[in-house]
């Protein structure tokens, strides 16, 4: 079909946004083109709250036909953590038909060049942004995030991460010039002269394996990094969180077609219940790039077995906060309470181990014993979540039965400083909502080590009594080295302790937040400025987002001729 979006139109429309993104990743200053507030939507083609909710409701119980080749069945079965059946059906693909079809448009997409690919990606993100209210409900009812978190993290923050990946992809591709005139003097003889042409060449079809908890936030970096570097992308969502990524694929296919490219450059691979197609897809010879967020077990399997592909994984870690001293005791407790409670701790960045000297800490309110610190933190969490309406808005819903089981089992691991309680959600009576549990453990007892040295994903934290700050720093080092960490936090007014913690994080490649007492939390990162993960410890082999995340998704091929 004829292109409805010309290159000139797309570049004129989106080059300024791309340039601002390039400047943002250079300066690391705050910037976002995607509004965080729900009331910012409703003009210039974007859906307001009512229209977005109506668009989501219209999806329920219906078939989402993407027009993909090779559809041999229709599959579904998602149930919201809030207790409603979504009833959406998706195309099930005959992979032997779909994968070859995804190759047909690869040459034209490659030859379009880095700038054209980038602005097409920005147009995809713009159209997703216009439907942020609709996507927010889709994220909420597949992940269990509360609505405002689903709106922000699943909407503008995810879109920012996608745009960030596009910016890095563009930078890496234009690092090498398109052409060069090469002349080498030969003394009295004529110089040697060559004309050289350099073309970024995509690796091949990319496979995005989506996660349940953050389908868009964790999915968009890999999707757009691969697409912007010229690779077709096959999206394999988590079976419990298909809808947000299926809608993303729908938008991408529409934009690609309107821009004159093959819509099959982006396709969906939904699966039947229990089918488990990720392993089959990951080892197909056509798959040359894999992006994965999820369990360490499957991440390790991908790294060991998908040998034909470049594999980017974000797995599990044990996140630690050292509490040594503070000049803002109330602010520290408030900040930690929010960090432990947000989305019921179902974030790869949520703190798990709180290392506190058994002799206590220095504060602006005087010395506090280990028991006092833990009890005060428990009271801070209780105070934050004491109102059920506010608790529901922070906690969301438990995403799956495994998280609930871990939460219930944690109470048997040690002395419970804060018991978890059940909260009713009046709007969604079937939602499973639980407050966090805090368990006291002893860092000097070998029997307690098995608990705090293992990831317990969900609203579970361990307050670990340590003999000294130095011992806490050494446990931090061992934890990051052996188990990995997406985040590290620390509270200290001692320069020597701060230096020791920072040195561990530099040596073990862990992202560190120091003395957070205000509205920024250890488990939140900002696109264009903060790095999510480092790629340097066992929690993840890549970072969102840096040059290394995009540069190996393509290679530069040279053609040279005598001038």
C-alpha positions as CSV (number, residue, x, y, z in Angstrom):
1,X,0.0,0.0,0.0
2,X,1.1,3.6,-0.6
3,X,2.8,5.3,2.3
4,X,0.5,7.6,4.3
5,X,3.4,8.9,6.4
6,X,6.3,10.2,4.3
7,X,9.8,10.4,5.5
8,X,9.8,14.1,5.2
9,X,6.6,14.4,7.4
10,X,7.9,12.0,10.0
11,X,11.3,13.7,10.3
12,X,9.7,17.2,10.5
13,X,7.3,16.0,13.2
14,X,9.7,13.9,15.3
15,X,13.3,15.0,14.8
16,X,12.9,17.7,17.5
17,X,11.8,15.1,20.0
18,X,14.7,12.8,19.0
19,X,17.2,15.7,19.4
20,X,15.9,16.5,22.8
21,X,16.2,12.8,23.8
22,X,19.8,12.8,22.5
23,X,20.6,15.9,24.6
24,X,18.9,14.3,27.7
25,X,21.1,11.2,27.5
26,X,24.1,13.4,27.1
27,X,23.4,15.7,30.0
28,X,21.5,13.2,32.2
29,X,19.2,16.1,33.2
30,X,15.5,15.6,33.8
31,X,13.3,15.6,30.6
32,X,10.3,13.8,29.4
33,X,7.9,14.4,26.5
34,X,5.2,12.2,28.1
35,X,3.0,13.8,30.7
36,X,2.7,12.0,34.1
37,X,-0.6,13.5,35.1
38,X,-3.9,11.9,33.9
39,X,-5.5,15.3,33.3
40,X,-2.9,16.2,30.7
41,X,-4.6,13.9,28.2
42,X,-7.7,14.5,26.1
43,X,-6.5,17.0,23.5
44,X,-4.7,16.7,20.2
45,X,-6.0,13.2,19.6
46,X,-5.2,11.7,23.0
47,X,-7.8,9.8,25.0
48,X,-9.0,11.4,28.2
49,X,-9.8,9.3,31.3
50,X,-13.4,8.4,30.2
51,X,-12.4,7.6,26.6
52,X,-9.5,5.5,27.7
53,X,-11.6,3.5,30.1
54,X,-14.3,3.1,27.4
55,X,-11.6,1.9,24.9
56,X,-10.3,-0.6,27.5
57,X,-13.8,-1.9,28.2
58,X,-14.5,-2.4,24.5
59,X,-11.5,-4.8,24.3
60,X,-12.9,-7.1,27.0
61,X,-14.5,-10.3,25.7
62,X,-13.4,-9.6,22.2
63,X,-10.9,-10.8,19.7
64,X,-7.8,-8.6,19.0
65,X,-7.1,-9.3,15.3
66,X,-3.6,-8.1,14.3
67,X,-3.8,-9.3,10.7
68,X,-0.7,-11.5,11.1
69,X,0.1,-14.3,8.7
70,X,0.1,-17.9,10.0
71,X,-2.7,-17.5,12.5
72,X,-3.9,-21.0,13.3
73,X,-5.9,-20.5,16.5
74,X,-7.2,-18.0,19.0
75,X,-5.9,-18.0,22.5
76,X,-6.5,-16.0,25.7
77,X,-7.3,-16.7,29.4
78,X,-6.0,-13.7,31.2
79,X,-7.6,-13.0,34.6
80,X,-6.9,-9.7,36.3
81,X,-5.3,-9.8,39.8
82,X,-8.3,-7.7,40.7
83,X,-10.5,-10.7,40.0
84,X,-12.1,-10.0,36.6
85,X,-11.8,-12.1,33.5
86,X,-10.5,-10.1,30.6
87,X,-11.8,-12.5,27.9
88,X,-9.6,-11.1,25.2
89,X,-8.5,-13.5,22.4
90,X,-5.2,-13.1,20.5
91,X,-3.9,-14.8,17.4
92,X,-1.9,-18.0,17.9
93,X,0.8,-18.2,15.3
94,X,2.2,-21.0,13.2
95,X,5.8,-20.0,13.9
96,X,7.0,-21.7,10.7
97,X,4.8,-19.3,8.7
98,X,5.2,-16.2,10.8
99,X,9.0,-16.1,11.2
100,X,9.7,-16.2,7.4
101,X,7.0,-13.6,6.9
102,X,8.8,-11.3,9.4
103,X,11.9,-11.4,7.1
104,X,10.2,-10.0,4.0
105,X,10.4,-6.4,5.1
106,X,13.8,-6.5,6.6
107,X,15.8,-5.2,3.6
108,X,13.6,-2.1,3.2
109,X,13.7,-1.4,6.9
110,X,17.5,-1.7,6.9
111,X,17.9,0.5,3.9
112,X,15.7,3.2,5.4
113,X,18.6,4.3,7.6
114,X,19.0,5.2,11.3
115,X,17.1,8.5,11.2
116,X,14.0,7.1,9.5
117,X,13.9,4.1,11.7
118,X,14.2,6.4,14.8
119,X,11.3,8.7,13.8
120,X,9.0,5.8,12.9
121,X,9.7,4.5,16.4
122,X,8.9,7.9,17.9
123,X,5.6,7.9,16.0
124,X,4.8,4.5,17.5
125,X,5.5,5.8,20.9
126,X,3.5,9.0,20.3
127,X,0.4,6.9,19.4
128,X,0.9,4.7,22.4
129,X,1.2,7.9,24.5
130,X,-2.1,9.2,23.1
131,X,-3.8,6.0,24.4
132,X,-2.1,6.1,27.8
133,X,-5.4,5.9,29.7
134,X,-6.3,2.8,27.8
135,X,-2.9,1.2,28.3
136,X,-3.0,2.1,32.0
137,X,-6.1,-0.1,32.5
138,X,-4.5,-2.9,30.5
139,X,-1.4,-2.8,32.7
140,X,-3.4,-2.5,35.9
141,X,-5.5,-5.5,35.1
142,X,-2.6,-7.8,34.0
143,X,0.1,-6.7,36.5
144,X,-2.0,-5.9,39.6
145,X,-0.5,-2.4,39.9
146,X,-2.8,0.2,41.4
147,X,-4.2,2.5,38.7
148,X,-2.0,5.5,39.2
149,X,1.2,3.4,39.2
150,X,-0.1,1.5,36.1
151,X,-0.8,4.9,34.5
152,X,2.7,6.3,35.2
153,X,5.0,3.3,35.2
154,X,3.1,1.5,32.5
155,X,2.5,4.7,30.5
156,X,4.8,7.7,30.4
157,X,7.7,6.1,32.3
158,X,7.6,3.1,29.9
159,X,7.4,5.3,26.9
160,X,10.4,7.3,28.2
161,X,12.4,4.1,28.5
162,X,11.4,3.2,24.9
163,X,12.4,6.6,23.6
164,X,15.7,6.4,25.5
165,X,16.5,3.1,23.7
166,X,15.7,4.8,20.4
167,X,18.1,7.6,21.2
168,X,20.9,5.3,22.2
169,X,20.3,3.2,19.1
170,X,20.5,6.3,16.9
171,X,23.8,7.5,18.5
172,X,25.5,4.1,18.1
173,X,24.4,3.8,14.4
174,X,25.6,7.2,13.4
175,X,28.9,7.0,15.3
176,X,30.4,5.6,12.0
177,X,29.9,7.9,8.9
178,X,27.9,6.6,5.9
179,X,30.9,7.2,3.6
180,X,34.5,8.1,3.8
181,X,37.2,9.1,1.3
182,X,40.4,7.3,2.2
183,X,43.8,8.4,0.8
184,X,47.2,7.0,1.8
185,X,50.3,8.8,0.6
186,X,52.9,6.6,-1.2
187,X,55.8,9.0,-1.5
188,X,56.7,9.5,-5.1
189,X,54.1,7.1,-6.3
190,X,50.4,8.0,-6.7
191,X,48.5,7.8,-3.4
192,X,46.2,4.9,-2.7
193,X,42.6,6.1,-2.8
194,X,39.5,4.3,-1.7
195,X,35.8,5.3,-1.3
196,X,34.3,3.5,1.7
197,X,30.7,2.9,2.5
198,X,29.5,1.8,5.9
199,X,26.1,0.3,6.6
200,X,24.6,-0.7,10.0
201,X,23.3,-4.2,9.4
202,X,20.7,-5.7,11.8
203,X,21.6,-9.1,13.5
204,X,18.2,-10.7,12.7
205,X,14.8,-11.3,14.3
206,X,14.6,-10.2,17.9
207,X,12.5,-12.1,20.5
208,X,11.1,-10.0,23.4
209,X,10.0,-12.3,26.3
210,X,7.7,-10.1,28.4
211,X,7.2,-10.1,32.1
212,X,4.1,-10.2,34.3
213,X,4.8,-7.3,36.6
214,X,6.0,-4.5,34.2
215,X,5.0,-5.6,30.7
216,X,5.6,-2.2,29.1
217,X,8.3,-0.7,31.3
218,X,10.5,-3.7,31.0
219,X,9.4,-4.6,27.5
220,X,9.8,-1.3,25.6
221,X,13.6,-0.8,25.9
222,X,14.4,-4.1,24.2
223,X,11.6,-3.8,21.7
224,X,12.6,-0.3,20.5
225,X,16.3,-0.9,20.7
226,X,15.9,-3.9,18.3
227,X,13.5,-2.1,16.0
228,X,15.5,1.1,15.8
229,X,18.6,-0.9,14.8
230,X,16.8,-2.6,12.0
231,X,15.7,-5.9,13.4
232,X,12.2,-7.4,13.2
233,X,10.7,-8.0,16.7
234,X,8.6,-11.0,17.7
235,X,6.9,-10.2,21.0
236,X,6.2,-13.2,23.3
237,X,4.2,-11.8,26.3
238,X,3.9,-13.4,29.7
239,X,0.7,-15.5,29.5
240,X,-0.8,-13.4,32.4
241,X,0.1,-10.1,30.8
242,X,-0.6,-10.3,27.1
243,X,-2.9,-7.3,26.6
244,X,-0.5,-4.3,27.0
245,X,2.1,-5.8,24.7
246,X,-0.6,-7.0,22.2
247,X,-1.9,-3.4,22.0
248,X,1.7,-2.2,21.5
249,X,2.2,-4.7,18.6
250,X,-1.1,-3.4,17.1
251,X,0.1,0.2,17.2
252,X,3.5,-0.7,15.8
253,X,2.1,-2.6,12.9
254,X,-0.3,0.2,12.0
255,X,2.5,2.8,12.0
256,X,4.9,0.6,10.0
257,X,2.3,0.0,7.3
258,X,1.4,3.7,7.1
259,X,5.1,4.6,6.8
260,X,5.4,2.2,3.8
261,X,7.1,-0.6,5.6
262,X,6.1,-4.2,6.2
263,X,3.8,-4.5,9.2
264,X,5.2,-8.0,9.9
265,X,8.4,-6.3,11.2
266,X,6.6,-6.5,14.5
267,X,4.4,-9.5,15.4
268,X,2.9,-11.2,18.5
269,X,3.5,-14.7,19.7
270,X,0.7,-15.5,22.1
271,X,0.5,-19.0,23.5
272,X,-2.1,-21.6,24.7
273,X,-2.3,-22.2,28.4
274,X,0.7,-24.3,29.5
275,X,2.2,-24.3,26.0
276,X,5.5,-22.7,27.1
277,X,6.8,-21.6,23.7
278,X,9.6,-19.4,25.0
279,X,12.2,-22.1,25.0
280,X,11.2,-23.2,21.5
281,X,11.3,-19.7,20.1
282,X,14.6,-18.8,22.0
283,X,16.5,-21.6,20.2
284,X,15.1,-21.1,16.7
285,X,18.0,-20.2,14.3
286,X,16.1,-17.2,13.0
287,X,16.1,-15.6,16.5
288,X,19.3,-13.6,16.8
289,X,18.5,-11.2,19.7
290,X,16.6,-12.0,23.0
291,X,15.4,-9.6,25.6
292,X,14.1,-11.2,28.9
293,X,13.0,-10.0,32.3
294,X,12.0,-12.6,34.9
295,X,13.4,-15.4,37.1
296,X,17.0,-16.2,37.4
297,X,16.4,-19.9,36.5
298,X,15.0,-19.1,33.1
299,X,17.4,-16.3,32.5
300,X,20.4,-18.6,33.2
301,X,18.8,-21.1,30.8
302,X,18.6,-18.6,28.0
303,X,22.2,-17.5,28.5
304,X,23.4,-21.1,28.4
305,X,21.2,-22.4,25.6
306,X,20.2,-19.7,23.2
307,X,23.7,-19.7,21.8
308,X,22.8,-18.4,18.4
309,X,21.4,-15.2,19.9
310,X,22.7,-12.1,21.7
311,X,20.8,-12.4,25.0
312,X,20.0,-9.5,27.3
313,X,18.6,-10.5,30.7
314,X,17.3,-8.9,33.8
315,X,16.9,-11.5,36.4
316,X,16.6,-11.5,40.2
317,X,18.8,-10.1,42.9
318,X,18.9,-9.4,46.6
319,X,18.6,-5.7,47.2
320,X,20.2,-4.3,50.3
321,X,19.9,-1.1,52.4
322,X,22.6,-0.4,55.0
323,X,21.2,1.7,57.9
324,X,24.3,3.1,59.7
325,X,23.3,6.6,60.8
326,X,21.1,9.5,59.7
327,X,20.5,13.2,60.3
328,X,16.8,12.9,59.3
329,X,15.4,9.9,61.2
330,X,11.7,10.6,60.3
331,X,12.6,11.2,56.7
332,X,14.5,8.0,56.5
333,X,11.7,5.9,58.0
334,X,9.1,7.6,55.7
335,X,11.2,7.0,52.6
336,X,11.9,3.3,53.5
337,X,8.3,2.7,54.4
338,X,7.1,3.9,51.0
339,X,9.9,1.9,49.2
340,X,8.8,-1.3,51.0
341,X,5.1,-0.8,50.3
342,X,5.0,0.4,46.7
343,X,3.3,-2.2,44.5
344,X,3.4,-4.7,47.4
345,X,7.2,-5.0,46.9
346,X,6.7,-6.7,43.5
347,X,9.5,-4.7,41.9
348,X,13.0,-6.0,41.0
349,X,14.3,-2.8,42.7
350,X,12.5,-3.1,46.1
351,X,14.8,-3.4,49.1
352,X,14.8,-6.8,50.8
353,X,17.6,-6.8,53.4
354,X,17.9,-3.9,55.8
355,X,21.3,-4.2,57.6
356,X,21.3,-2.5,61.0
357,X,24.1,-2.6,63.6
358,X,22.9,-4.6,66.6
359,X,24.3,-1.8,68.9
360,X,22.0,0.7,67.1
361,X,22.5,3.9,65.1
362,X,23.1,7.6,65.6
363,X,20.3,9.9,64.5
364,X,19.2,13.5,64.8
365,X,16.8,12.3,67.5
366,X,19.6,10.7,69.5
367,X,20.8,7.0,69.6
368,X,18.4,4.4,68.5
369,X,18.8,0.7,69.2
370,X,18.4,-2.0,66.6
371,X,15.0,-2.9,68.1
372,X,13.9,0.7,68.1
373,X,14.8,1.2,64.5
374,X,12.9,-1.9,63.4
375,X,9.9,-1.1,65.6
376,X,9.9,2.5,64.3
377,X,10.0,1.4,60.7
378,X,7.2,-1.0,61.3
379,X,5.1,1.9,62.7
380,X,6.0,4.0,59.7
381,X,4.7,1.3,57.4
382,X,1.6,0.9,59.5
383,X,1.0,4.6,59.5
384,X,1.5,4.9,55.7
385,X,-1.0,2.0,55.1
386,X,-3.3,2.7,58.0
387,X,-6.0,4.1,55.7
388,X,-7.4,1.4,53.5
389,X,-8.1,3.7,50.5
390,X,-4.5,5.0,50.6
391,X,-3.2,1.4,51.1
392,X,-5.0,0.1,48.0
393,X,-3.7,3.0,46.0
394,X,-0.1,2.1,47.0
395,X,-0.1,-1.6,47.2
396,X,-2.2,-2.7,44.2
397,X,-2.9,-6.4,44.2
398,X,-0.7,-9.5,44.6
399,X,0.2,-10.5,41.1
400,X,0.1,-14.3,41.5
401,X,-0.3,-17.1,44.1
402,X,3.4,-17.7,44.4
403,X,3.9,-14.2,45.9
404,X,1.2,-14.8,48.4
405,X,2.7,-18.1,49.4
406,X,6.1,-16.5,49.9
407,X,4.6,-13.8,52.0
408,X,2.8,-16.2,54.2
409,X,5.9,-18.4,54.6
410,X,8.1,-15.5,55.6
411,X,6.5,-15.1,58.9
412,X,8.0,-18.5,60.0
413,X,11.6,-17.4,59.2
414,X,12.2,-15.3,62.3
415,X,10.7,-12.9,64.8
416,X,7.9,-10.8,63.0
417,X,8.4,-7.1,63.6
418,X,5.5,-6.2,61.3
419,X,2.8,-8.7,60.5
420,X,1.1,-8.6,57.1
421,X,-2.6,-7.9,57.1
422,X,-5.3,-8.3,54.5
423,X,-7.0,-5.2,53.0
424,X,-10.3,-5.2,51.3
425,X,-10.7,-3.4,48.0
426,X,-14.3,-2.2,47.7
427,X,-14.1,-1.7,43.9
428,X,-12.6,-5.2,43.3
429,X,-13.7,-7.6,46.1
430,X,-11.7,-10.5,44.6
431,X,-8.4,-8.7,44.7
432,X,-5.7,-10.1,47.0
433,X,-4.2,-7.1,48.8
434,X,-1.7,-7.6,51.6
435,X,0.6,-5.2,53.5
436,X,4.3,-5.9,53.9
437,X,5.9,-8.2,56.5
438,X,9.1,-7.3,58.2
439,X,11.0,-10.2,59.8
440,X,14.0,-9.8,62.2
441,X,17.0,-11.9,61.5
442,X,20.5,-12.2,62.9
443,X,23.5,-11.8,60.6
444,X,25.6,-13.8,62.9
445,X,23.4,-16.9,62.9
446,X,24.1,-19.3,60.0
447,X,20.5,-20.6,60.2
448,X,19.2,-17.1,59.2
449,X,21.6,-16.8,56.2
450,X,19.5,-19.0,54.0
451,X,16.6,-16.5,54.3
452,X,18.4,-13.2,53.7
453,X,20.7,-14.6,51.0
454,X,17.8,-15.7,48.8
455,X,15.4,-13.4,46.9
456,X,12.0,-13.4,48.4
457,X,10.1,-11.5,45.7
458,X,7.1,-9.7,47.1
459,X,6.2,-7.6,50.2
460,X,8.8,-9.3,52.4
461,X,11.8,-7.5,54.1
462,X,14.4,-8.8,56.6
463,X,15.8,-6.5,59.2
464,X,19.2,-8.1,59.7
465,X,21.2,-7.4,62.9
466,X,24.9,-6.9,62.1
467,X,27.8,-6.7,64.5
468,X,29.1,-3.5,62.9
469,X,28.9,-1.2,59.9
470,X,32.0,-2.9,58.6
471,X,30.3,-6.3,58.8
472,X,27.3,-4.8,57.0
473,X,29.5,-3.5,54.2
474,X,31.2,-7.0,53.8
475,X,27.8,-8.7,53.7
476,X,26.7,-6.2,51.1
477,X,29.7,-7.1,49.0
478,X,29.1,-10.8,49.3
479,X,25.4,-10.4,48.5
480,X,26.0,-8.4,45.4
481,X,28.8,-10.6,44.2
482,X,27.0,-13.9,44.8
483,X,23.3,-13.0,44.3
484,X,23.3,-9.7,42.4
485,X,21.4,-6.5,43.1
486,X,19.4,-4.1,41.0
487,X,19.6,-1.5,43.8
488,X,21.6,-0.7,46.9
489,X,20.7,2.0,49.4
490,X,22.5,3.4,52.4
491,X,22.0,5.8,55.2
492,X,25.1,7.1,56.9
493,X,26.5,10.4,58.2
494,X,30.0,8.8,58.4
495,X,32.3,9.7,55.5
496,X,34.4,6.6,56.1
497,X,31.4,4.3,56.0
498,X,30.0,6.1,53.0
499,X,33.3,5.7,51.2
500,X,33.4,2.0,52.0
501,X,29.9,1.4,50.7
502,X,30.5,3.4,47.5
503,X,33.7,1.4,46.9
504,X,31.9,-1.9,47.2
505,X,29.2,-0.7,44.7
506,X,31.9,0.5,42.3
507,X,33.8,-2.8,42.5
508,X,30.7,-5.0,42.3
509,X,28.9,-2.8,39.8
510,X,25.7,-2.0,41.8
511,X,23.7,1.2,41.5
512,X,23.7,3.1,44.8
513,X,21.3,5.6,46.4
514,X,22.6,7.5,49.5
515,X,20.5,9.1,52.2
516,X,17.2,9.3,50.4
517,X,14.7,11.0,52.7
518,X,12.4,12.9,50.3
519,X,10.3,12.1,47.3
520,X,12.8,10.0,45.4
521,X,13.0,6.3,46.3
522,X,15.6,3.6,45.9
523,X,13.2,1.5,43.8
524,X,12.5,4.2,41.2
525,X,14.7,5.2,38.3
526,X,14.2,8.0,35.7
527,X,14.8,7.4,32.0
528,X,17.4,9.5,30.3
529,X,19.2,9.9,33.6
530,X,19.3,6.9,35.8
531,X,20.7,3.5,34.8
532,X,18.4,0.6,35.7
533,X,20.7,-2.3,36.6
534,X,24.4,-2.2,35.6
535,X,25.0,-5.4,33.7
536,X,28.0,-6.0,36.0
537,X,26.6,-8.3,38.7
538,X,24.4,-11.4,38.6
539,X,21.1,-9.6,38.7
540,X,21.3,-8.5,35.1
541,X,23.7,-8.8,32.2
542,X,22.7,-5.4,30.7
543,X,21.6,-2.0,31.8
544,X,18.6,0.1,30.8
545,X,19.8,1.9,29.0
546,X,23.3,2.5,27.7
547,X,25.4,2.1,24.5
548,X,26.1,-1.5,25.3
549,X,22.4,-2.3,25.4
550,X,22.0,-1.3,21.7
551,X,25.4,-1.5,20.0
552,X,25.5,-5.3,19.6
553,X,22.0,-5.5,18.0
554,X,23.7,-4.5,14.7
555,X,27.0,-4.7,13.0
556,X,28.6,-2.3,10.5
557,X,29.4,-3.8,7.1
558,X,31.9,-2.0,4.9
559,X,32.0,-1.8,1.1
560,X,35.1,-0.2,-0.4
561,X,36.0,0.7,-3.9
562,X,38.9,2.3,-5.6
563,X,38.3,6.0,-5.9
